[in-house]
Amino acid sequence: MEERILVVEDDPGVLEMVRLYLERAGYQVRSARDGPEALKAFREERPELIVLDLKLPWMDGLEVCREIRRTSRTPILMLTARATEDDRVKGLELGADDYIVKPFSPRELVARVRAVLRRTQPPEVLRAGELRLDLRGHQVWRGERPVELTPTEFELLALLARHPGQVFPRSALLELLQNYGESSIRTIDTHIWSLRRKLEPDPERPRYLLTVRGVGYKFRSDRP
């Protein structure tokens, strides 16, 4: 499966150049021209990486980065015309994984994208206790027994398992499930309960899918 990259850039020339080179390198590319459009595209696409210009209309790149980092660790490569140390440090402190200063070589950009993906991409198979989750094959095992999950259940489990210990508000999880026609916060609780019945040794005392009262859920993988 081709990795999906969201490119956020308000300069049409730069945007087209970046899109062209990334597609030639084998990536699927979606583009956005401003901050609000970028957040909408991120929620809909769930890309593997974001190329994010620092200077954008309506919301700048730092605001977009801050908003994304509220719910996601998706890698972010920042594009900036500002070469000051303060700007670079601020971006990295907000959670950017790397940055590149304009003007830049398209070949260097592709190399940086590949490097960030290698450094940040989760393994294809995640393990926690007796659970084994194959992200590429969309399969789950409990011990040696395969577990049948619905597409919605698998996407929900994969999101949580990719980020062990990170608390996801119900509202953030609902944004993911809206691609599957879900529209109610209460459906999150229903799916979590279904996953617990299928995966937990004792669904009433969950080991992996933990509730953070008043907030949402997190995946715990540090127990045998």
Z-matrix of the N, CA and C atoms (Angstrom, degrees):
N
C 1 1.465
C 2 1.525 1 109.59
N 3 1.324 2 117.60 1 131.26
C 4 1.456 3 121.65 2 178.24
C 5 1.526 4 109.90 3 -67.68
N 6 1.335 5 115.55 4 140.18
C 7 1.455 6 120.05 5 177.66
C 8 1.524 7 109.48 6 -76.50
N 9 1.322 8 115.37 7 141.03
C 10 1.466 9 121.74 8 -176.19
C 11 1.524 10 109.57 9 -96.51
N 12 1.310 11 116.02 10 132.91
C 13 1.464 12 121.83 11 179.47
C 14 1.519 13 109.03 12 -126.01
N 15 1.319 14 115.49 13 131.48
C 16 1.460 15 121.86 14 174.70
C 17 1.525 16 108.13 15 -99.46
N 18 1.339 17 116.59 16 121.53
C 19 1.461 18 122.05 17 178.67
C 20 1.522 19 108.45 18 -106.32
N 21 1.322 20 116.33 19 122.29
C 22 1.465 21 122.24 20 -178.00
C 23 1.526 22 107.97 21 -115.34
N 24 1.326 23 116.28 22 108.74
C 25 1.463 24 121.76 23 -173.76
C 26 1.526 25 108.45 24 -157.21
N 27 1.352 26 117.60 25 131.06
C 28 1.464 27 120.35 26 -177.10
C 29 1.520 28 112.88 27 -91.66
N 30 1.337 29 117.89 28 -10.20
C 31 1.464 30 120.69 29 177.75
C 32 1.528 31 108.19 30 -87.90
N 33 1.362 32 118.38 31 114.14
C 34 1.466 33 120.38 32 -175.38
C 35 1.526 34 113.44 33 -58.45
N 36 1.336 35 116.82 34 -37.24
C 37 1.459 36 120.04 35 -179.46
C 38 1.520 37 112.59 36 -66.24
N 39 1.324 38 115.57 37 -46.68
C 40 1.469 39 119.98 38 178.28
C 41 1.526 40 110.50 39 -64.76
N 42 1.331 41 116.04 40 -42.52
C 43 1.466 42 120.66 41 -179.74
C 44 1.526 43 110.98 42 -58.81
N 45 1.330 44 116.78 43 -46.12
C 46 1.463 45 120.41 44 -178.61
C 47 1.528 46 110.93 45 -65.81
N 48 1.322 47 117.27 46 -40.31
C 49 1.457 48 120.65 47 179.10
C 50 1.528 49 111.49 48 -62.88
N 51 1.333 50 115.87 49 -46.66
C 52 1.463 51 120.11 50 -179.66
C 53 1.531 52 110.19 51 -63.72
N 54 1.333 53 116.64 52 -44.08
C 55 1.458 54 120.20 53 179.67
C 56 1.523 55 110.93 54 -59.65
N 57 1.336 56 116.10 55 -45.46
C 58 1.462 57 120.93 56 -177.24
C 59 1.529 58 111.27 57 -61.17
N 60 1.315 59 117.09 58 -47.69
C 61 1.459 60 120.12 59 -176.91
C 62 1.531 61 112.09 60 -69.25
N 63 1.317 62 117.12 61 -36.70
C 64 1.466 63 119.06 62 178.63
C 65 1.527 64 110.93 63 -69.03
N 66 1.323 65 117.12 64 -39.45
C 67 1.468 66 119.60 65 177.70
C 68 1.522 67 110.82 66 -65.94
N 69 1.329 68 116.99 67 -38.82
C 70 1.468 69 120.05 68 176.43
C 71 1.533 70 110.60 69 -62.64
N 72 1.335 71 116.52 70 -30.09
C 73 1.467 72 120.88 71 179.46
C 74 1.528 73 112.08 72 -81.12
N 75 1.341 74 116.61 73 -2.23
C 76 1.453 75 119.41 74 174.27
C 77 1.513 76 116.07 75 101.54
N 78 1.338 77 118.25 76 11.08
C 79 1.460 78 121.17 77 -178.87
C 80 1.535 79 110.92 78 -97.64
N 81 1.324 80 115.18 79 151.83
C 82 1.461 81 120.99 80 168.50
C 83 1.523 82 107.88 81 -85.21
N 84 1.322 83 117.28 82 132.51
C 85 1.462 84 120.61 83 -174.49
C 86 1.518 85 110.63 84 -122.23
N 87 1.336 86 115.30 85 131.05
C 88 1.458 87 121.27 86 167.13
C 89 1.520 88 106.96 87 -119.49
N 90 1.315 89 117.62 88 144.69
C 91 1.457 90 120.95 89 -175.32
C 92 1.516 91 111.58 90 -119.37
N 93 1.348 92 114.13 91 157.67
C 94 1.462 93 122.23 92 174.75
C 95 1.516 94 107.30 93 -145.12
N 96 1.357 95 116.06 94 149.99
C 97 1.469 96 120.48 95 -173.44
C 98 1.524 97 113.34 96 -108.42
N 99 1.336 98 118.35 97 -10.43
C 100 1.462 99 120.24 98 179.24
C 101 1.528 100 109.08 99 -150.98
N 102 1.342 101 115.85 100 175.69
C 103 1.458 102 120.39 101 -175.55
C 104 1.516 103 115.41 102 -62.03
N 105 1.344 104 118.73 103 -53.57
C 106 1.469 105 119.39 104 179.60
C 107 1.526 106 112.99 105 -59.02
N 108 1.338 107 117.11 106 -39.66
C 109 1.466 108 120.00 107 178.02
C 110 1.534 109 110.22 108 -64.88
N 111 1.328 110 116.48 109 -35.77
C 112 1.465 111 120.80 110 179.06
C 113 1.525 112 110.98 111 -63.96
N 114 1.324 113 117.58 112 -44.43
C 115 1.465 114 120.80 113 -179.76
C 116 1.524 115 111.11 114 -65.20
N 117 1.321 116 116.46 115 -39.35
C 118 1.468 117 120.24 116 177.27
C 119 1.528 118 110.81 117 -63.25
N 120 1.336 119 116.50 118 -46.05
C 121 1.460 120 120.73 119 179.69
C 122 1.525 121 111.07 120 -64.38
N 123 1.325 122 117.18 121 -37.65
C 124 1.464 123 120.64 122 178.71
C 125 1.525 124 110.98 123 -62.54
N 126 1.331 125 117.12 124 -44.15
C 127 1.465 126 120.04 125 -179.42
C 128 1.526 127 111.62 126 -66.15
N 129 1.312 128 116.30 127 -35.89
C 130 1.463 129 120.12 128 -177.57
C 131 1.527 130 112.60 129 -78.79
N 132 1.322 131 116.44 130 -38.00
C 133 1.469 132 121.05 131 -170.15
C 134 1.525 133 113.35 132 -94.26
N 135 1.347 134 117.18 133 -32.88
C 136 1.463 135 121.78 134 -174.49
C 137 1.531 136 110.66 135 50.47
N 138 1.342 137 117.46 136 61.92
C 139 1.467 138 120.91 137 -174.98
C 140 1.530 139 111.50 138 -70.77
N 141 1.336 140 114.87 139 163.55
C 142 1.463 141 120.64 140 175.78
C 143 1.532 142 111.78 141 -80.26
N 144 1.354 143 116.97 142 -19.53
C 145 1.467 144 121.10 143 179.90
C 146 1.517 145 109.08 144 -158.53
N 147 1.336 146 115.85 145 151.19
C 148 1.465 147 122.17 146 178.34
C 149 1.521 148 108.68 147 -122.12
N 150 1.341 149 116.37 148 127.11
C 151 1.465 150 122.38 149 169.96
C 152 1.524 151 105.58 150 -98.69
N 153 1.329 152 117.01 151 114.98
C 154 1.460 153 121.39 152 -165.50
C 155 1.521 154 111.56 153 -125.70
N 156 1.334 155 116.12 154 115.96
C 157 1.456 156 121.07 155 176.03
C 158 1.526 157 109.28 156 -70.54
N 159 1.329 158 115.51 157 141.33
C 160 1.464 159 119.34 158 -177.65
C 161 1.526 160 112.11 159 -74.55
N 162 1.340 161 117.11 160 -36.74
C 163 1.467 162 120.96 161 -176.07
C 164 1.517 163 109.67 162 -102.60
N 165 1.332 164 116.27 163 107.18
C 166 1.463 165 122.44 164 -177.14
C 167 1.523 166 110.19 165 -131.41
N 168 1.334 167 118.38 166 154.14
C 169 1.468 168 120.05 167 173.12
C 170 1.520 169 111.24 168 -72.97
N 171 1.323 170 115.75 169 153.46
C 172 1.466 171 125.38 170 175.94
C 173 1.527 172 113.11 171 72.35
N 174 1.299 173 118.91 172 -54.60
C 175 1.471 174 123.45 173 174.06
C 176 1.520 175 106.98 174 -135.54
N 177 1.332 176 118.48 175 131.58
C 178 1.457 177 117.42 176 178.83
C 179 1.527 178 110.23 177 -80.47
N 180 1.332 179 115.42 178 172.41
C 181 1.456 180 120.05 179 -175.46
C 182 1.516 181 113.66 180 -61.87
N 183 1.328 182 117.42 181 -32.71
C 184 1.461 183 120.20 182 178.77
C 185 1.533 184 110.68 183 -64.57
N 186 1.342 185 117.00 184 -41.00
C 187 1.469 186 120.46 185 177.51
C 188 1.525 187 111.25 186 -65.08
N 189 1.336 188 116.20 187 -40.90
C 190 1.465 189 119.79 188 178.42
C 191 1.523 190 110.18 189 -63.30
N 192 1.333 191 116.17 190 -44.65
C 193 1.460 192 120.91 191 178.69
C 194 1.527 193 110.84 192 -59.85
N 195 1.333 194 115.99 193 -45.26
C 196 1.468 195 120.14 194 179.70
C 197 1.525 196 111.52 195 -60.37
N 198 1.329 197 117.03 196 -42.22
C 199 1.460 198 121.20 197 -178.73
C 200 1.531 199 110.97 198 -66.93
N 201 1.316 200 117.38 199 -42.36
C 202 1.463 201 120.44 200 179.43
C 203 1.517 202 111.05 201 -65.31
N 204 1.325 203 116.79 202 -38.37
C 205 1.462 204 120.05 203 -177.92
C 206 1.524 205 112.92 204 -70.55
N 207 1.314 206 118.52 205 -9.78
C 208 1.454 207 120.20 206 174.74
C 209 1.525 208 111.10 207 -64.54
N 210 1.336 209 118.03 208 -30.58
C 211 1.464 210 120.86 209 -173.83
C 212 1.521 211 114.28 210 -131.46
N 213 1.334 212 118.59 211 -4.38
C 214 1.460 213 118.36 212 -171.09
C 215 1.520 214 111.83 213 -146.95
N 216 1.353 215 114.62 214 148.78
C 217 1.464 216 121.14 215 173.35
C 218 1.527 217 111.13 216 -107.02
N 219 1.325 218 117.63 217 21.55
C 220 1.458 219 121.03 218 177.12
C 221 1.535 220 109.68 219 -52.91
N 222 1.335 221 118.59 220 129.63
C 223 1.471 222 120.46 221 -177.98
C 224 1.526 223 112.38 222 -59.17
N 225 1.330 224 115.36 223 140.17
C 226 1.462 225 121.96 224 -179.60
C 227 1.531 226 108.94 225 -126.77
N 228 1.339 227 115.74 226 124.89
C 229 1.452 228 122.93 227 173.70
C 230 1.523 229 107.24 228 -109.26
N 231 1.326 230 116.75 229 115.78
C 232 1.457 231 120.69 230 -175.54
C 233 1.523 232 111.71 231 -89.89
N 234 1.347 233 115.09 232 138.07
C 235 1.462 234 122.59 233 171.03
C 236 1.521 235 107.32 234 -102.45
N 237 1.323 236 117.07 235 131.09
C 238 1.456 237 118.03 236 -178.85
C 239 1.518 238 111.08 237 -145.36
N 240 1.335 239 115.49 238 140.88
C 241 1.460 240 121.41 239 171.73
C 242 1.517 241 109.75 240 -90.08
N 243 1.335 242 115.39 241 -7.36
C 244 1.468 243 120.21 242 -179.56
C 245 1.531 244 108.18 243 -93.14
N 246 1.308 245 115.09 244 122.45
C 247 1.465 246 118.68 245 -177.15
C 248 1.525 247 112.25 246 -103.29
N 249 1.333 248 117.58 247 10.33
C 250 1.458 249 119.04 248 -177.70
C 251 1.521 250 110.89 249 -72.94
N 252 1.304 251 115.53 250 147.75
C 253 1.460 252 120.88 251 -179.04
C 254 1.525 253 111.24 252 -61.54
N 255 1.347 254 118.23 253 -38.81
C 256 1.464 255 121.16 254 -178.77
C 257 1.523 256 111.45 255 -59.46
N 258 1.338 257 117.12 256 -43.66
C 259 1.465 258 120.31 257 179.97
C 260 1.519 259 111.44 258 -64.34
N 261 1.332 260 116.40 259 -41.97
C 262 1.462 261 119.68 260 -179.93
C 263 1.518 262 110.98 261 -65.49
N 264 1.325 263 115.57 262 -44.61
C 265 1.462 264 119.61 263 -179.19
C 266 1.521 265 110.67 264 -64.06
N 267 1.337 266 117.13 265 -42.62
C 268 1.469 267 119.86 266 -179.74
C 269 1.523 268 110.81 267 -60.43
N 270 1.339 269 117.01 268 -44.02
C 271 1.457 270 120.17 269 178.45
C 272 1.516 271 112.41 270 -60.92
N 273 1.322 272 116.88 271 -44.52
C 274 1.462 273 120.61 272 179.99
C 275 1.524 274 111.14 273 -67.22
N 276 1.328 275 117.21 274 -37.17
C 277 1.465 276 120.14 275 178.65
C 278 1.526 277 111.47 276 -65.94
N 279 1.337 278 117.04 277 -32.86
C 280 1.466 279 120.48 278 178.46
C 281 1.526 280 112.62 279 -75.27
N 282 1.336 281 116.72 280 -12.24
C 283 1.457 282 118.76 281 175.84
C 284 1.511 283 115.52 282 120.24
N 285 1.358 284 118.50 283 6.07
C 286 1.462 285 119.02 284 174.30
C 287 1.523 286 109.27 285 -65.63
N 288 1.330 287 116.65 286 144.28
C 289 1.459 288 120.82 287 -177.37
C 290 1.525 289 112.80 288 -91.16
N 291 1.322 290 117.24 289 -22.33
C 292 1.456 291 121.69 290 178.62
C 293 1.521 292 107.51 291 -166.66
N 294 1.329 293 116.75 292 169.40
C 295 1.458 294 120.33 293 176.83
C 296 1.521 295 108.21 294 -146.02
N 297 1.325 296 115.97 295 157.54
C 298 1.455 297 122.10 296 176.27
C 299 1.529 298 107.45 297 -139.66
N 300 1.326 299 116.27 298 136.68
C 301 1.465 300 121.86 299 -172.94
C 302 1.525 301 109.97 300 -95.51
N 303 1.336 302 115.65 301 132.61
C 304 1.466 303 121.27 302 175.09
C 305 1.526 304 110.12 303 -74.50
N 306 1.320 305 118.12 304 148.15
C 307 1.476 306 127.73 305 -8.63
C 308 1.526 307 110.07 306 -73.90
N 309 1.322 308 115.97 307 148.67
C 310 1.461 309 119.47 308 -176.41
C 311 1.528 310 109.53 309 -132.35
N 312 1.305 311 115.06 310 160.19
C 313 1.455 312 121.12 311 175.37
C 314 1.528 313 109.34 312 -80.99
N 315 1.338 314 118.30 313 130.69
C 316 1.469 315 119.42 314 177.04
C 317 1.524 316 112.69 315 -56.95
N 318 1.332 317 117.81 316 -35.25
C 319 1.466 318 120.87 317 178.31
C 320 1.524 319 110.66 318 -65.59
N 321 1.334 320 116.44 319 -37.76
C 322 1.470 321 119.05 320 176.95
C 323 1.523 322 110.27 321 -65.44
N 324 1.343 323 116.79 322 -40.41
C 325 1.460 324 119.95 323 178.86
C 326 1.527 325 110.88 324 -59.85
N 327 1.327 326 117.26 325 -47.20
C 328 1.464 327 120.65 326 179.32
C 329 1.530 328 109.96 327 -60.82
N 330 1.338 329 117.23 328 -40.87
C 331 1.466 330 120.21 329 178.95
C 332 1.519 331 111.15 330 -64.20
N 333 1.333 332 117.33 331 -39.72
C 334 1.465 333 120.81 332 178.12
C 335 1.527 334 110.78 333 -65.41
N 336 1.338 335 116.32 334 -41.66
C 337 1.466 336 120.51 335 178.23
C 338 1.525 337 110.03 336 -58.93
N 339 1.319 338 116.43 337 -48.08
C 340 1.463 339 120.12 338 179.91
C 341 1.521 340 111.54 339 -61.12
N 342 1.340 341 116.45 340 -40.70
C 343 1.460 342 120.15 341 -178.92
C 344 1.528 343 111.55 342 -65.67
N 345 1.335 344 116.59 343 -42.88
C 346 1.465 345 119.99 344 179.92
C 347 1.527 346 110.62 345 -64.72
N 348 1.336 347 116.71 346 -42.20
C 349 1.464 348 119.74 347 179.09
C 350 1.519 349 111.36 348 -63.71
N 351 1.327 350 117.71 349 -41.50
C 352 1.467 351 120.10 350 177.70
C 353 1.519 352 111.07 351 -61.53
N 354 1.326 353 115.90 352 -38.73
C 355 1.458 354 120.98 353 -174.84
C 356 1.519 355 112.56 354 -76.42
N 357 1.322 356 117.04 355 -30.34
C 358 1.470 357 119.81 356 -170.68
C 359 1.515 358 114.61 357 -111.45
N 360 1.328 359 118.04 358 -14.66
C 361 1.458 360 119.26 359 -174.35
C 362 1.527 361 110.42 360 -68.97
N 363 1.352 362 117.57 361 135.09
C 364 1.459 363 119.38 362 176.65
C 365 1.518 364 110.07 363 -69.93
N 366 1.327 365 118.02 364 157.85
C 367 1.454 366 120.02 365 175.15
C 368 1.524 367 110.59 366 -62.16
N 369 1.337 368 115.80 367 157.40
C 370 1.456 369 119.35 368 -179.37
C 371 1.515 370 111.84 369 -67.14
N 372 1.341 371 116.36 370 -28.79
C 373 1.463 372 120.94 371 179.29
C 374 1.521 373 108.52 372 -118.03
N 375 1.333 374 116.70 373 122.26
C 376 1.461 375 122.86 374 177.28
C 377 1.525 376 108.79 375 -101.95
N 378 1.337 377 116.22 376 141.50
C 379 1.458 378 121.18 377 179.40
C 380 1.516 379 109.65 378 -127.91
N 381 1.308 380 115.55 379 139.10
C 382 1.467 381 122.24 380 175.74
C 383 1.520 382 107.34 381 -150.15
N 384 1.339 383 116.54 382 111.44
C 385 1.454 384 118.82 383 -176.76
C 386 1.519 385 110.28 384 58.67
N 387 1.324 386 115.78 385 -126.58
C 388 1.467 387 119.48 386 179.44
C 389 1.524 388 112.73 387 -90.63
N 390 1.326 389 117.40 388 2.84
C 391 1.465 390 120.60 389 179.85
C 392 1.520 391 111.03 390 -89.43
N 393 1.322 392 115.79 391 143.51
C 394 1.463 393 122.99 392 175.23
C 395 1.515 394 107.68 393 -136.08
N 396 1.348 395 115.87 394 125.91
C 397 1.460 396 121.85 395 -174.32
C 398 1.519 397 109.09 396 -122.31
N 399 1.327 398 117.04 397 114.46
C 400 1.460 399 123.38 398 178.25
C 401 1.530 400 107.99 399 -93.31
N 402 1.344 401 116.47 400 105.49
C 403 1.460 402 121.08 401 -174.65
C 404 1.518 403 111.95 402 -68.97
N 405 1.312 404 118.23 403 -37.57
C 406 1.460 405 121.61 404 -178.96
C 407 1.517 406 111.50 405 -74.35
N 408 1.329 407 115.78 406 -43.21
C 409 1.457 408 119.90 407 -176.26
C 410 1.509 409 115.07 408 -85.73
N 411 1.347 410 116.57 409 -4.61
C 412 1.464 411 121.81 410 -179.10
C 413 1.532 412 110.66 411 53.47
N 414 1.357 413 114.93 412 50.05
C 415 1.458 414 120.74 413 178.86
C 416 1.515 415 109.92 414 -131.09
N 417 1.337 416 115.04 415 148.67
C 418 1.453 417 121.75 416 179.49
C 419 1.522 418 108.66 417 -132.29
N 420 1.330 419 115.22 418 139.14
C 421 1.459 420 120.73 419 174.78
C 422 1.524 421 109.93 420 -124.87
N 423 1.308 422 115.48 421 144.27
C 424 1.466 423 121.90 422 168.87
C 425 1.524 424 105.74 423 -114.31
N 426 1.323 425 116.28 424 104.65
C 427 1.451 426 120.30 425 -169.09
C 428 1.515 427 108.45 426 67.79
N 429 1.323 428 117.21 427 -126.12
C 430 1.462 429 121.79 428 177.53
C 431 1.531 430 112.32 429 -97.01
N 432 1.329 431 116.71 430 2.17
C 433 1.462 432 120.37 431 -174.69
C 434 1.516 433 110.68 432 -98.69
N 435 1.342 434 118.51 433 122.39
C 436 1.467 435 119.80 434 174.59
C 437 1.527 436 110.71 435 -67.46
N 438 1.323 437 114.99 436 144.94
C 439 1.466 438 121.39 437 -178.97
C 440 1.522 439 108.46 438 -115.96
N 441 1.318 440 116.28 439 127.71
C 442 1.466 441 120.84 440 179.19
C 443 1.530 442 109.74 441 -84.10
N 444 1.340 443 115.63 442 121.39
C 445 1.460 444 121.32 443 176.67
C 446 1.520 445 109.11 444 -121.14
N 447 1.321 446 116.06 445 149.94
C 448 1.460 447 119.80 446 171.76
C 449 1.537 448 108.24 447 -72.97
N 450 1.349 449 119.15 448 160.38
C 451 1.471 450 120.64 449 177.00
C 452 1.532 451 112.30 450 -54.84
N 453 1.319 452 116.72 451 -38.67
C 454 1.466 453 120.03 452 179.45
C 455 1.516 454 110.68 453 -65.94
N 456 1.322 455 117.29 454 -44.83
C 457 1.465 456 120.99 455 179.31
C 458 1.523 457 110.97 456 -61.82
N 459 1.337 458 116.54 457 -41.25
C 460 1.461 459 119.05 458 -179.13
C 461 1.527 460 111.08 459 -64.46
N 462 1.331 461 118.02 460 -45.32
C 463 1.462 462 120.82 461 -179.10
C 464 1.528 463 110.89 462 -63.34
N 465 1.310 464 116.47 463 -38.62
C 466 1.465 465 120.61 464 178.90
C 467 1.526 466 110.51 465 -65.86
N 468 1.334 467 116.85 466 -46.61
C 469 1.461 468 121.11 467 178.57
C 470 1.527 469 110.99 468 -63.17
N 471 1.338 470 117.31 469 -43.59
C 472 1.464 471 120.65 470 -178.45
C 473 1.524 472 111.38 471 -62.13
N 474 1.328 473 117.67 472 -41.73
C 475 1.459 474 120.94 473 179.11
C 476 1.521 475 110.82 474 -60.63
N 477 1.325 476 117.05 475 -46.53
C 478 1.462 477 120.82 476 -179.16
C 479 1.522 478 111.22 477 -67.87
N 480 1.345 479 117.04 478 -42.54
C 481 1.461 480 120.61 479 -175.76
C 482 1.525 481 112.93 480 -70.18
N 483 1.332 482 116.77 481 -28.02
C 484 1.472 483 119.90 482 177.07
C 485 1.530 484 111.77 483 -66.69
N 486 1.327 485 116.54 484 -22.49
C 487 1.468 486 120.88 485 -174.70
C 488 1.535 487 109.94 486 -129.02
N 489 1.333 488 117.66 487 64.75
C 490 1.470 489 119.53 488 -176.83
C 491 1.525 490 111.58 489 -59.29
N 492 1.316 491 115.17 490 134.69
C 493 1.457 492 121.01 491 179.22
C 494 1.512 493 114.29 492 89.22
N 495 1.336 494 118.42 493 -16.53
C 496 1.465 495 120.73 494 179.65
C 497 1.523 496 109.69 495 -82.17
N 498 1.324 497 116.21 496 130.51
C 499 1.462 498 121.05 497 -179.88
C 500 1.528 499 109.39 498 -85.99
N 501 1.331 500 116.17 499 126.42
C 502 1.458 501 121.62 500 178.18
C 503 1.531 502 109.24 501 -108.69
N 504 1.331 503 118.12 502 118.60
C 505 1.468 504 119.93 503 174.24
C 506 1.527 505 110.59 504 -60.84
N 507 1.319 506 115.83 505 151.50
C 508 1.466 507 119.65 506 178.00
C 509 1.521 508 111.75 507 -56.81
N 510 1.336 509 116.39 508 -35.84
C 511 1.467 510 119.50 509 -178.64
C 512 1.525 511 111.13 510 -63.82
N 513 1.344 512 117.44 511 -38.21
C 514 1.464 513 120.60 512 178.43
C 515 1.524 514 110.99 513 -67.78
N 516 1.326 515 116.90 514 -39.57
C 517 1.464 516 120.23 515 178.05
C 518 1.526 517 110.99 516 -66.67
N 519 1.326 518 116.39 517 -35.08
C 520 1.461 519 119.69 518 178.97
C 521 1.519 520 110.98 519 -64.60
N 522 1.337 521 117.37 520 -36.41
C 523 1.466 522 120.19 521 177.78
C 524 1.519 523 110.58 522 -58.31
N 525 1.325 524 117.09 523 -39.28
C 526 1.458 525 120.71 524 176.87
C 527 1.520 526 110.70 525 -63.79
N 528 1.319 527 116.63 526 -45.14
C 529 1.456 528 120.69 527 -173.22
C 530 1.522 529 113.20 528 -77.53
N 531 1.330 530 117.47 529 -12.23
C 532 1.460 531 119.12 530 177.68
C 533 1.524 532 111.52 531 -62.32
N 534 1.345 533 116.99 532 -24.91
C 535 1.461 534 119.88 533 175.68
C 536 1.529 535 111.36 534 -67.53
N 537 1.331 536 116.81 535 -15.19
C 538 1.467 537 121.53 536 179.64
C 539 1.531 538 111.00 537 -107.78
N 540 1.328 539 116.34 538 16.03
C 541 1.454 540 120.28 539 175.58
C 542 1.519 541 114.30 540 85.66
N 543 1.332 542 117.38 541 7.74
C 544 1.467 543 119.70 542 179.44
C 545 1.528 544 109.06 543 -79.14
N 546 1.328 545 116.13 544 145.89
C 547 1.467 546 118.11 545 -177.01
C 548 1.516 547 113.47 546 -140.87
N 549 1.330 548 118.65 547 2.17
C 550 1.460 549 120.90 548 -176.05
C 551 1.520 550 110.86 549 -126.78
N 552 1.336 551 115.58 550 135.18
C 553 1.464 552 121.45 551 176.66
C 554 1.528 553 110.83 552 -55.29
N 555 1.327 554 117.06 553 -34.72
C 556 1.464 555 120.66 554 -177.31
C 557 1.519 556 111.71 555 -63.54
N 558 1.338 557 117.57 556 -25.80
C 559 1.465 558 118.92 557 179.59
C 560 1.532 559 111.44 558 -66.39
N 561 1.330 560 117.32 559 -26.23
C 562 1.467 561 119.85 560 176.71
C 563 1.523 562 110.09 561 -60.67
N 564 1.329 563 116.67 562 -47.18
C 565 1.462 564 120.50 563 179.43
C 566 1.525 565 111.00 564 -60.86
N 567 1.329 566 116.16 565 -38.42
C 568 1.463 567 120.43 566 -179.81
C 569 1.527 568 110.57 567 -64.51
N 570 1.323 569 116.89 568 -44.49
C 571 1.466 570 120.06 569 179.98
C 572 1.538 571 110.87 570 -66.69
N 573 1.322 572 117.31 571 -40.20
C 574 1.460 573 119.66 572 178.90
C 575 1.527 574 110.30 573 -62.24
N 576 1.320 575 116.98 574 -43.02
C 577 1.460 576 120.05 575 178.78
C 578 1.526 577 110.85 576 -62.38
N 579 1.331 578 116.94 577 -40.13
C 580 1.455 579 120.46 578 177.79
C 581 1.529 580 111.01 579 -63.53
N 582 1.327 581 117.19 580 -42.77
C 583 1.460 582 120.86 581 177.57
C 584 1.524 583 111.16 582 -62.71
N 585 1.316 584 116.80 583 -40.75
C 586 1.463 585 119.30 584 178.90
C 587 1.528 586 111.44 585 -62.74
N 588 1.314 587 116.80 586 -41.21
C 589 1.468 588 119.64 587 179.30
C 590 1.534 589 111.00 588 -61.98
N 591 1.340 590 116.41 589 -34.28
C 592 1.462 591 120.24 590 -176.76
C 593 1.527 592 113.17 591 -84.97
N 594 1.347 593 117.42 592 -27.50
C 595 1.454 594 120.28 593 -168.88
C 596 1.523 595 115.43 594 -115.86
N 597 1.314 596 117.53 595 -29.05
C 598 1.465 597 120.73 596 -173.52
C 599 1.534 598 111.37 597 -84.18
N 600 1.346 599 118.68 598 140.07
C 601 1.466 600 120.77 599 171.29
C 602 1.524 601 111.79 600 -57.96
N 603 1.340 602 116.51 601 -38.95
C 604 1.462 603 122.47 602 177.02
C 605 1.526 604 107.71 603 -135.45
N 606 1.333 605 118.57 604 100.64
C 607 1.472 606 120.66 605 -176.77
C 608 1.521 607 113.68 606 -58.61
N 609 1.348 608 117.34 607 -26.52
C 610 1.465 609 120.20 608 -179.62
C 611 1.528 610 111.67 609 -75.95
N 612 1.331 611 116.49 610 -19.77
C 613 1.470 612 121.28 611 178.70
C 614 1.527 613 107.51 612 -130.99
N 615 1.309 614 117.54 613 74.51
C 616 1.474 615 121.45 614 -170.13
C 617 1.526 616 113.20 615 -63.97
N 618 1.303 617 113.86 616 142.62
C 619 1.461 618 122.14 617 178.49
C 620 1.525 619 111.26 618 -98.35
N 621 1.321 620 117.16 619 -34.43
C 622 1.463 621 121.35 620 -172.78
C 623 1.528 622 113.57 621 -107.50
N 624 1.320 623 117.56 622 -49.33
C 625 1.464 624 122.58 623 -175.35
C 626 1.522 625 108.68 624 -97.41
N 627 1.318 626 115.44 625 97.64
C 628 1.456 627 121.48 626 -171.60
C 629 1.530 628 111.64 627 -101.27
N 630 1.321 629 115.15 628 143.28
C 631 1.462 630 122.01 629 175.68
C 632 1.522 631 109.90 630 -89.11
N 633 1.315 632 116.93 631 131.93
C 634 1.467 633 121.88 632 170.19
C 635 1.519 634 105.34 633 -105.23
N 636 1.307 635 115.48 634 103.77
C 637 1.461 636 121.64 635 -168.53
C 638 1.534 637 111.86 636 -55.32
N 639 1.327 638 114.91 637 129.92
C 640 1.449 639 121.56 638 177.90
C 641 1.517 640 114.33 639 80.02
N 642 1.346 641 117.40 640 -0.69
C 643 1.466 642 119.87 641 -178.05
C 644 1.521 643 110.88 642 -125.08
N 645 1.326 644 116.79 643 -67.17
C 646 1.461 645 119.49 644 -176.06
C 647 1.514 646 111.57 645 176.51
N 648 1.352 647 115.95 646 -129.99
C 649 1.461 648 120.32 647 -173.99
C 650 1.521 649 110.91 648 -138.53
N 651 1.328 650 115.57 649 158.81
C 652 1.447 651 121.94 650 172.52
C 653 1.524 652 109.99 651 -145.70
N 654 1.316 653 115.77 652 160.44
C 655 1.467 654 121.79 653 179.80
C 656 1.520 655 108.15 654 -104.58
N 657 1.319 656 115.60 655 130.32
C 658 1.460 657 120.78 656 -179.53
C 659 1.518 658 108.58 657 -112.75
N 660 1.343 659 115.07 658 123.20
C 661 1.462 660 118.80 659 -175.95
C 662 1.513 661 113.33 660 -120.28
N 663 1.342 662 118.24 661 8.29
C 664 1.455 663 120.32 662 -174.06
C 665 1.524 664 113.07 663 -96.14
N 666 1.332 665 116.74 664 13.94
C 667 1.449 666 119.78 665 176.89
C 668 1.502 667 109.21 666 -113.37
N 669 1.353 668 117.68 667 144.40
C 670 1.450 669 120.12 668 -179.24
C 671 1.505 670 111.11 669 -69.70
